[in-house]
Amino acid sequence: MAARPTWEGHLRLSLVTCPVRLFKAVGEGDQVHFNLLHRETLNRVRQAWKDPDDGLVERKDLVRGYQVERDRYVVVEDEELKKLKLESTKVIDIERFVDGREIDRLYWDEPYYLVPDGKPAQDAYAVIREAMRGEHQVALGRLVMSSRERIVAVEARGKGMLLSTLHSHDEVRSEDDAFETIAEVKIDKRMVEIAQQIIAQAKGPFDPAEFHDRYKEAVRELVESKAEGERVVHRPTQEPAESNVIDLMEALRRSLKAPQGPVASDKKEERRAAPARGAAKKGSTAKGGGSGERRAPPRKGGSHAPRRAAG
């Protein structure tokens, strides 16, 4: 569990209240972070704010300003914002229960673990959790987080509860604008049937461990290689063929015979490469070390699975 909670307050269902804490359910993992350096001195540079009339400005002299018209701002102080205390600042008040499947996936945002704060909170927390689990319902409420009120969904998860922030209606853009250029086309039913067979071949359980970030791994290996003074040789990436749309039926038929899915392909590649890598390692040891050359994996984006709406 994280050492510091993201939010602390109370969860309230009618007259039943219990103190709770929020912890982030998703982190950055082992991301590679870069610092900005001056190319010539390799010194780390620092961010600075500059007033066009008065030069550099220190952070303590910065204030919040809301633009009401060109070159005219309303200044709002931190103390003024603190005085705008809503009830949701410290209380998650459950307002409604809904079937989680009714919430469009576009609205789901960040997940947090919601846990009881202290031993006295355990009983009330368990009662609310089990009541929601028994009815297969998701609780909707509000809380203030990062200087804004958020709509949240709370659901039972294992022996605890999961709270997910939801996007507000005005944040979700209409699909009509994005899809307006999609034309109505007549589809050959035989092509659809072949595509369905391809889908059937690629079906399988969702294992998030299989969908790793290959680009992050490539960046990390590049950094490690450069740190060790090795010369990096990049394998050329294979660009997707653009000619497969000329004969769509033929492309579908050939796809039926091809290995399905990047995960399956990666596993087969690993199985084929494993003996060779082992042999190469033995050979390099016998010769007193390798050639000092490492091949970095191709730069590709990772696969992402959509977040499941609670049910």
N, C-alpha and C positions, 0 to 999 in steps of 0.2 A: 504494500500500500504506500502511496506517496506520502512523504513526510509532512507536506503542507496541503490542506484542503483548498480547493478552488473557491468554495462558498460554504458558509455556516449559517444555520438558521433553524426554522421549524417546518415540519410537514403537518398540515392540518386537514382532517376530514371531518367536517361538521364540528362537533365539540371535542373530537379526539385529536390531541396535538402531541407531537414528540420532537425533540431536538434531533437534527440530522446534519450531516456534512456531505459535501460533494467532492469527488475525486475524478480526475480525467480518466476516461476509459481507454483513450487512444493517445499515444505519444508519438514522438518523432522517430523512435527507434534509434538505430545506429547511423543516422544521417551524416554525410560528410559536410562540414561547415567550413567555408573559406573566409579569411579576413582580407581586407583590401590593404595592399602594400604599395609603397612608392617604388616604381620599377627600378630606379637607379640606386636608391639607398636600401631598399627592402625594409624600410621602417614602416610600421603599421600606422596608417593615417587615421585621423579622428574626425568625426562629423562636427561641423560648425554651422551656426546660423548667422546670417548676415543681413543687417538692415541696410538698404540701398543708400540711406542718408546718414547713418550713424556707425557704419562698420560692423564688426563682430559683436554678437549679442550672447551673453551668458544664459544658460538654461534657466536660472532663477529669475531672470527678467522676462521670461516668456509668459504670455497670457492667452486665453482662449478667445477667439473672435469669430462671430457669425456675420457673414457678409449679407447685408440687407439691400445693397445696391452697389454700383461700381465705386470703388475706393471709399466705401463707408461700411464700418463694421460696428457691431454691438459687442462690447467686452463682457464676458461672463466669468466671474471668479469661481474658484473651486469651492469656497465656502457657500456660495449661492446655490451650487448644484447639490451640496450635501444637505441643504435645508429642504430640498424637494423630496422628502421621504415618502415613498409609497408603501402601502402595507406589504407589497411583494418584495420590498427590500430585504426583509428578514423572515418572511413567511411564504411557503409554497402552499397556497390555498387551493385545494382541489375543487374545481368548479363544475366539472362534467366528466362522465365516463362514456367512452365510445369504443366501438370495435376497431382495433388497430388497423385492420385491413381496409377501413374506410379512409385512412389518411394517405393521401397521394405521396409517393416516394419523393416527389419534388420538395416536399415540405420538411423532410427529416434532415437534421443538421448534425450537431455534435453530441456524442453519447458521454454520460458521466455515471459513475457508480454512486448510488445514494445509500448511505449507511447510517445507522443510529449513532447518536453522539452520547456515549455514556451508558452505563448499565440501566438506569431508570427508564431509558427510552426503549429498551428492548421489547417489552410487552406490547405497547401501543404500535410500535413499528411492525411487529409480527402480525398483529390483528389486521392492520391495513393491507399488508402484503398478501396474506392468505385470502382476504376478502376479494381482492382483485384477481388473484389466481383462480379462485373458484368460479368467478363469473366471466373469465377470459376477457377482461376489460382493460383498457388503457385509460389512466387518469389524466385529464388536462388541467393545467394550472398556469401560474405565472410566477416569475421571479426576476429580480433586478440583478444583472450580471454585466460587468464591464460597462457601466454607466448607461445601461439601457434595459428596458423591461423586455423579457423574452417569454414567449409562449413555450410551455414544456409539456412533454408527455412522460408519464411515469408508469412503469410496468414491472410486474414481478419477474425476477430472474434468479433462478437457483434459490439460495437462502437469503438473497438480498433483493434489491430493486435497482432498476436501470432508469435513469432520467435522461431524456434526449431533448435538446432544444429544437424548436421548430421555426422555420422561416415564417414570417408574417405574410399575409396575402399580397401586400404591395411589393414584397421582395421577389415574388415568383413571377417570372415573365411569361407572357402568353405564348403558347406553341404556334399560334396562327402565323405570327410574323416569321418565325424560323422555318415553318413548313410551306410557306406560300409559293415557293418555287418548285415544289414537288408536283410533277405532272401526273394526271390519271392515265395509266397505261393498261393495255390488254395483256394479260399474262397467260402464257401457255400452261395449261394444267399439268402437262407432263414435266415441265421444268420445276414446278412447285413440288411435285411428288418426288423427284430426284433430290431436290434441296432438303425435303423432309427426311429422306433416307440418310443424307449426309449428317443432318442434325442428330438422327437416331444413333449413328455410329459414334458421335462425339459426346453422347450423354454420359454423365457420371456424377458422383457426389461432389459437393463443394468442399475442397480442402484448401483453406487459405495459405497453408504452408507451401503449396505448389506454385502460387502466384507471387514470386519474388520480384523485386525491383532490379532488373538486369542492368539498367543504366547506372543505378547507384553502385552496384557491384563493379561495373567497369570503371567508374570514377575512382572508387577506393583502390582498385588494383593499379590504376594509373598513378595515383599519389604514392602508394607504397613502392612501386617500381622506381619512380623518380627519387624517392627518399633514399633508396638503396643504391642509387647511382646506376641502375640498369637502363639499357636502351629499350624503349618500348616499340614493338612492331604491331601495328593495327591490322587485323584481318579485314579485308574489304567486305562491306555489308552488301547483301543481295537485295536489290531493289525489286519490289513486286512488278510483275509483268503487266504492261498496260494493254497488251493485245488480247487478253482473255475475254474482252467484251465483244470481240468481233463475232465469235460463234459461242453464244452463251450456253446452248445445249451441250456442245462438245466440252466446254469447260466444266459443266456440272458433271457430265459422265466421267471425265478424268478425275474430278475431285473425289468421286466415290472410291476410286482405287488408291488415292493418296493417303498418307498418314494423317489422322485427324487431330487437330488442336496443337498449339504451341507447347503445352505441357507434356503431351505424349511424345512429341518430337524431341523435346529437351531430354526426357528420360532415356529415350533410345540412344540419343547422341552420347549421354553420359555413360551408358552401359558399354557402348562401342569404344569409347575413349579411355575407359578405366584401365584395361590391361596395358594399353600403349603408354599411358602416363606412368604406370608402375614400372614398366620396362625402362622407360627413359630415365626415371629417377635412379634405378639401379645402375644404369650405364654411366650416368653423370657422377655417381659416387665412386665408381671404379676408376674413373679418369681424374678424380680429385676435384670434382665440381663441374658445373654446367658451363655454358658458353657466355653466361652473364646477360642473356637475352631472354626477355619474357614477352609472350604474346598476350596483349590485352583483349578481352572479349569484345565483340562488336557492340557499338553504341545503339541500343534499341530502348524503346520505352517499355515499362513494365505493364503487365495486365492488371486490370482492376475489376473486381466484381461489385455490382451495386449493393448498397446496404439494404437489408431486408426490413420491410416495415413490420412492426410487431403485430402479432396476431393473437 
